[in-house]
């Protein structure tokens, strides 16, 4: 499947399904970067439904985690 086909299919998803995709991709990217994400990310993802600034908060959190990992 090409990127354009994938993007066309993503555009057809409901708002809730799009947020699930964002959450999935965020978790996948964090895993690839070796970042342990916890409740903070879940809270930010939940706030995406009501806040335009949530995506920026999520990126700031991920950047902070990358600089100062708290893996146990």
C-alpha positions as a Markdown table, in Angstrom:
| # | Residue | x | y | z |
|---|---|---|---|---|
| 1 | Unk | 0.0 | 0.0 | 0.0 |
| 2 | Unk | 1.4 | 3.4 | -0.9 |
| 3 | Unk | 1.6 | 6.4 | 1.4 |
| 4 | Unk | -1.1 | 8.2 | -0.6 |
| 5 | Unk | -3.5 | 5.2 | -0.3 |
| 6 | Unk | -2.8 | 4.9 | 3.4 |
| 7 | Unk | -3.4 | 8.6 | 4.0 |
| 8 | Unk | -6.6 | 8.4 | 2.0 |
| 9 | Unk | -7.8 | 5.5 | 4.2 |
| 10 | Unk | -6.8 | 7.4 | 7.4 |
| 11 | Unk | -8.8 | 10.4 | 6.4 |
| 12 | Unk | -11.9 | 8.2 | 6.3 |
| 13 | Unk | -11.6 | 7.1 | 9.9 |
| 14 | Unk | -13.7 | 8.5 | 12.7 |
| 15 | Unk | -12.2 | 11.0 | 15.2 |
| 16 | Unk | -11.9 | 8.3 | 17.8 |
| 17 | Unk | -10.2 | 5.9 | 15.4 |
| 18 | Unk | -7.7 | 8.6 | 14.4 |
| 19 | Unk | -6.8 | 9.1 | 18.1 |
| 20 | Unk | -6.3 | 5.4 | 18.5 |
| 21 | Unk | -3.9 | 5.5 | 15.5 |
| 22 | Unk | -2.0 | 8.4 | 17.0 |
| 23 | Unk | -1.7 | 6.6 | 20.3 |
| 24 | Unk | -0.5 | 3.4 | 18.6 |
| 25 | Unk | 2.1 | 5.3 | 16.5 |
| 26 | Unk | 3.3 | 7.3 | 19.5 |
| 27 | Unk | 3.8 | 4.0 | 21.5 |
| 28 | Unk | 5.6 | 2.4 | 18.5 |
| 29 | Unk | 7.9 | 5.4 | 18.1 |
| 30 | Unk | 8.7 | 5.6 | 21.8 |
| 31 | Unk | 9.5 | 1.8 | 21.8 |
| 32 | Unk | 11.8 | 2.3 | 18.9 |
| 33 | Unk | 13.6 | 5.1 | 20.7 |
| 34 | Unk | 13.8 | 3.1 | 23.9 |
| 35 | Unk | 11.5 | 5.5 | 25.8 |
| 36 | Unk | 9.4 | 4.1 | 28.5 |
| 37 | Unk | 6.0 | 5.9 | 28.4 |
| 38 | Unk | 3.5 | 5.7 | 31.2 |
| 39 | Unk | 0.4 | 7.4 | 32.6 |
| 40 | Unk | 1.6 | 10.8 | 31.6 |
| 41 | Unk | 1.3 | 10.0 | 27.9 |
| 42 | Unk | -2.1 | 8.4 | 28.4 |
| 43 | Unk | -3.3 | 11.5 | 30.1 |
| 44 | Unk | -1.9 | 13.7 | 27.3 |
| 45 | Unk | -3.5 | 11.4 | 24.7 |
| 46 | Unk | -6.8 | 11.7 | 26.5 |
| 47 | Unk | -6.6 | 15.4 | 26.5 |
| 48 | Unk | -6.2 | 15.5 | 22.7 |
| 49 | Unk | -9.9 | 15.2 | 22.5 |
| 50 | Unk | -10.4 | 18.6 | 24.2 |
| 51 | Unk | -7.1 | 20.5 | 23.8 |
| 52 | Unk | -5.3 | 21.8 | 20.7 |
| 53 | Unk | -2.1 | 22.1 | 22.8 |
| 54 | Unk | -2.0 | 18.5 | 23.8 |
| 55 | Unk | 0.1 | 17.4 | 20.8 |
| 56 | Unk | 2.7 | 20.0 | 21.7 |
| 57 | Unk | 2.6 | 18.8 | 25.3 |
| 58 | Unk | 3.1 | 15.2 | 24.1 |
| 59 | Unk | 6.1 | 16.2 | 21.9 |
| 60 | Unk | 7.7 | 18.1 | 24.8 |
| 61 | Unk | 7.2 | 15.1 | 27.1 |
| 62 | Unk | 8.8 | 12.7 | 24.6 |
| 63 | Unk | 11.7 | 15.0 | 24.1 |
| 64 | Unk | 12.2 | 15.3 | 27.8 |
| 65 | Unk | 12.0 | 11.5 | 28.2 |
| 66 | Unk | 14.6 | 11.1 | 25.4 |
| 67 | Unk | 17.0 | 13.4 | 27.1 |
| 68 | Unk | 16.4 | 12.1 | 30.6 |
| 69 | Unk | 15.1 | 8.5 | 30.4 |
| 70 | Unk | 13.6 | 7.1 | 33.5 |
| 71 | Unk | 13.6 | 3.4 | 32.5 |
| 72 | Unk | 13.5 | 1.1 | 35.5 |
